[in-house]
């Protein structure tokens, strides 16, 4: 069931992707990947998308995480050469259509 969910990528959504194919950080709830997130360093914003409609608890946690990143990290990189500019197309894939 979960394996057939689309994974949003720079090249569009693709179904049946392996966990090694994730271009974003995973949102995990009780051991299950329920969505994906990334950090837009140009506007200091958490960009996220869930596979199912987000409930109030998930939205509240996203808001809390965004504030924590801003206050404590300033940026979130996936690898050492990652930059806010290099993430733009990857982040666009997470934004709602």
QUIRASUL-V73278 format. One record per residue. N is the residue number from 1. RES is the residue in three letters. SS is DSSP state (@ for helix, = for strand, . for the rest). PSI is psi in degrees with one decimal (NA if undefined). OMEGA is omega in radians with two decimals (* if undefined). Layout:
# QUIRASUL-V73278
[[N | RES | SS | PSI | OMEGA] [N | RES | SS | PSI | OMEGA]]
This chain:
# QUIRASUL-V73278
[[1 | UNK | . | -58.6 | -3.13] [2 | UNK | @ | -31.1 | -3.09] [3 | UNK | @ | -23.7 | -3.12] [4 | UNK | @ | -4.5 | -3.13] [5 | UNK | . | 144.3 | 3.10] [6 | UNK | = | 143.2 | 3.04] [7 | UNK | = | 126.0 | -3.10] [8 | UNK | = | 126.2 | -3.13] [9 | UNK | = | 172.8 | 3.09] [10 | UNK | . | -29.2 | -3.07] [11 | UNK | . | 12.5 | 3.14] [12 | UNK | = | 175.9 | -3.13] [13 | UNK | = | 139.4 | 3.05] [14 | UNK | = | 141.4 | -3.09] [15 | UNK | = | 156.9 | 3.04] [16 | UNK | . | 25.8 | -3.12] [17 | UNK | . | 151.2 | 3.08] [18 | UNK | . | 161.6 | 3.12] [19 | UNK | @ | -25.9 | 3.11] [20 | UNK | @ | -12.1 | -3.13] [21 | UNK | @ | -2.3 | -3.08] [22 | UNK | . | 127.1 | 3.06] [23 | UNK | . | -7.3 | -3.09] [24 | UNK | . | 171.6 | 3.03] [25 | UNK | = | 148.3 | -3.12] [26 | UNK | = | 144.8 | 2.94] [27 | UNK | = | 117.5 | -3.05] [28 | UNK | = | 131.6 | 3.09] [29 | UNK | = | 112.9 | 3.14] [30 | UNK | . | 42.6 | 3.08] [31 | UNK | . | 2.2 | -3.11] [32 | UNK | = | 134.0 | 3.09] [33 | UNK | = | 118.4 | -3.08] [34 | UNK | = | -3.5 | 3.13] [35 | UNK | = | -172.4 | -3.11] [36 | UNK | = | 151.7 | 3.10] [37 | UNK | = | 161.5 | 3.06] [38 | UNK | = | 167.9 | -3.12] [39 | UNK | = | 122.7 | 3.05] [40 | UNK | = | 98.4 | -3.09] [41 | UNK | . | -14.2 | 3.11] [42 | UNK | . | -31.7 | 3.13] [43 | UNK | . | 6.2 | 3.14] [44 | UNK | . | 60.5 | -3.07] [45 | UNK | = | 137.8 | 3.00] [46 | UNK | = | 124.6 | 3.11] [47 | UNK | = | 123.1 | -3.08] [48 | UNK | = | 162.2 | 3.14] [49 | UNK | = | 134.8 | 3.11] [50 | UNK | = | 155.5 | -3.12] [51 | UNK | . | -33.2 | 3.10] [52 | UNK | . | 164.9 | 3.09] [53 | UNK | . | 134.0 | -3.09] [54 | UNK | . | 136.2 | 3.06] [55 | UNK | . | 176.5 | -3.09] [56 | UNK | @ | -37.2 | -3.13] [57 | UNK | @ | -41.5 | 3.13] [58 | UNK | @ | -43.1 | 3.11] [59 | UNK | @ | -40.8 | 3.12] [60 | UNK | @ | -40.3 | 3.13] [61 | UNK | @ | -37.8 | 3.09] [62 | UNK | @ | -41.5 | 3.11] [63 | UNK | @ | -43.8 | 3.12] [64 | UNK | @ | -43.4 | -3.14] [65 | UNK | @ | -41.3 | 3.11] [66 | UNK | @ | -45.7 | 3.13] [67 | UNK | @ | -40.8 | -3.13] [68 | UNK | @ | -43.5 | 3.13] [69 | UNK | @ | -47.3 | 3.13] [70 | UNK | @ | -45.9 | -3.06] [71 | UNK | @ | -31.6 | -2.99] [72 | UNK | @ | -28.8 | -3.06] [73 | UNK | . | -43.1 | -3.10] [74 | UNK | . | -31.9 | 3.13] [75 | UNK | . | 156.8 | 3.08] [76 | UNK | . | 116.6 | -3.14] [77 | UNK | . | 143.1 | 3.07] [78 | UNK | . | -26.7 | 3.11] [79 | UNK | . | 169.5 | -2.96] [80 | UNK | . | -33.7 | -3.11] [81 | UNK | . | 2.6 | 3.11] [82 | UNK | . | 139.2 | 3.13] [83 | UNK | . | 161.3 | 3.10] [84 | UNK | . | -39.7 | -3.14] [85 | UNK | . | -38.3 | -3.11] [86 | UNK | . | -17.5 | -3.12] [87 | UNK | . | -7.2 | -2.99] [88 | UNK | @ | -48.8 | -3.12] [89 | UNK | @ | -34.3 | 3.11] [90 | UNK | @ | -42.3 | -3.13] [91 | UNK | @ | -36.7 | 3.13] [92 | UNK | @ | -32.0 | -3.14] [93 | UNK | . | -25.6 | 3.14] [94 | UNK | . | -21.7 | -3.10] [95 | UNK | . | 141.7 | -3.14] [96 | UNK | . | 148.7 | -3.13] [97 | UNK | . | NA | *]]
